[in-house]
Amino acid sequence: MIGIISDSHDNMNALRKAVEFFNERGVKAVLHAGDLVSPFTARAFKELKPKLYFVFGNNDGDKVMLTKRFEEIGATSCGNFGDLTIDGLHIALLHGTNEALVKAIAKSGEFDVVVRGHTHDPDVKIIEGVTVIKPGESSGVLSGKSTVAILEIANLNVEITQLKLD
């Protein structure tokens, strides 16, 4: 299983809940599809057991410090685009500010899965046989709902979960 999160926008409570959720579910890796926003959010991921990969979003500020703080806790920055292979699954990871680009990546035939964020709404769709996953916003800043996703590697089933915040 792979954990998927996006648009955390400095909500430390939501990030702690997401880390707990991913640790409890025993995911193999966690993908963050951008808008971490501030370098201090790395503290919330210190307890994360699986490997964390992230891309930058349109609201991420100091990308140099974001990268530095997250690399200090063992995370991997993919810059603006991640080209990842996890257990044979080829995954594109991006924030997704350009819808045409997201569709082109899905239609390229290069990837099994496209993980993206930006819109803050959770959604799973298939574009020409490629699963495109938006986990929604973990921050709850626009919708009032903190959501994350789990991807089953074997069958590409996606579960979107609303986290209960204190």
Residue pairs with C-beta under 8 A, 6 or more apart in sequence:
1 25
1 26
1 27
1 28
1 150
1 151
1 152
1 153
2 27
2 28
2 29
2 30
2 31
2 86
2 89
2 91
2 150
2 151
2 153
3 18
3 21
3 22
3 25
3 27
3 29
3 30
3 31
3 50
3 148
3 149
3 150
4 30
4 31
4 33
4 115
4 133
4 135
4 148
4 149
4 150
4 151
5 18
5 22
5 30
5 31
5 32
5 33
5 135
5 138
5 148
5 149
6 32
6 33
6 34
6 35
6 57
6 95
6 116
6 117
6 118
6 134
6 135
6 136
6 137
6 138
7 33
7 34
7 35
7 57
7 117
7 118
7 120
7 136
7 137
7 138
7 139
7 141
8 14
8 15
8 18
8 32
8 35
8 36
8 37
8 41
8 137
8 138
8 139
9 35
9 37
9 59
9 137
9 139
9 141
10 36
10 37
10 38
10 40
10 41
10 139
11 138
11 139
11 140
11 141
11 146
12 41
12 43
12 44
13 165
13 166
14 138
14 139
14 140
14 146
14 163
14 165
15 41
15 44
15 45
15 138
16 44
16 47
17 146
17 163
17 164
17 165
18 138
18 146
18 148
18 163
19 44
19 45
19 47
19 48
20 47
21 148
21 161
21 163
22 30
22 48
22 49
22 50
22 148
23 47
23 48
23 49
23 50
25 150
27 50
27 150
28 50
28 51
28 86
28 87
28 153
29 50
29 51
29 52
29 53
29 86
30 48
30 50
30 51
30 52
30 53
31 53
31 54
31 82
31 84
31 91
31 93
31 115
32 52
32 53
32 54
32 55
33 54
33 55
33 57
33 93
33 94
33 95
33 96
33 115
33 116
33 117
33 118
33 134
33 135
34 54
34 55
34 56
34 57
34 58
34 60
34 94
34 95
34 96
34 117
34 118
35 57
35 58
35 59
35 60
35 95
35 117
35 118
36 54
36 57
36 60
36 66
36 70
37 57
37 59
37 60
37 61
38 61
38 62
38 66
39 62
39 65
39 66
39 68
39 69
39 70
40 69
42 66
42 69
42 70
42 72
42 73
42 75
45 52
45 70
45 73
45 75
46 73
48 73
51 74
51 75
51 76
52 70
52 73
52 74
52 75
52 76
53 75
53 76
53 78
53 82
53 84
53 93
54 70
54 75
54 76
54 77
54 78
54 82
55 77
55 78
55 79
55 80
55 81
55 82
55 93
55 94
55 95
56 63
56 66
56 77
56 79
56 80
56 95
57 95
57 97
57 117
57 118
58 95
58 97
58 118
60 66
66 77
67 77
70 77
71 77
78 84
78 93
80 94
80 95
81 92
81 93
81 94
82 91
82 92
82 93
82 94
83 90
83 91
83 92
83 93
84 90
84 91
84 92
84 93
85 91
86 153
87 153
89 112
89 113
89 153
90 110
90 111
90 112
90 113
91 111
91 112
91 113
91 114
91 115
92 105
92 106
92 110
92 111
92 113
92 114
92 115
93 115
93 116
94 101
94 102
94 105
94 114
94 115
94 116
95 116
95 117
95 118
96 102
96 116
96 117
96 118
96 119
96 134
97 118
102 114
102 116
102 132
103 127
105 111
105 114
106 114
106 127
106 128
106 130
106 132
107 127
107 128
107 130
109 128
111 130
112 130
112 131
112 156
113 130
113 131
113 132
113 133
113 151
113 156
114 127
114 130
114 131
114 132
114 133
115 133
115 135
115 151
116 132
116 133
116 134
117 134
117 135
117 137
118 134
119 134
120 136
120 137
120 141
120 142
120 143
121 134
121 136
121 137
121 143
122 134
122 135
122 136
122 147
122 149
122 160
123 132
123 133
123 134
123 136
124 131
124 132
124 133
124 134
124 149
124 158
124 160
125 131
125 132
126 132
131 151
131 156
131 158
133 149
133 151
133 158
135 147
135 148
135 149
135 160
136 143
136 145
136 147
136 148
136 149
136 160
137 143
137 145
137 146
137 147
138 146
138 147
138 148
138 163
139 146
140 146
140 165
145 162
146 162
146 163
146 165
147 160
147 161
147 162
147 163
148 160
148 161
148 163
149 158
149 159
149 160
149 161
150 158
150 159
150 161
151 157
151 158
152 158
152 159
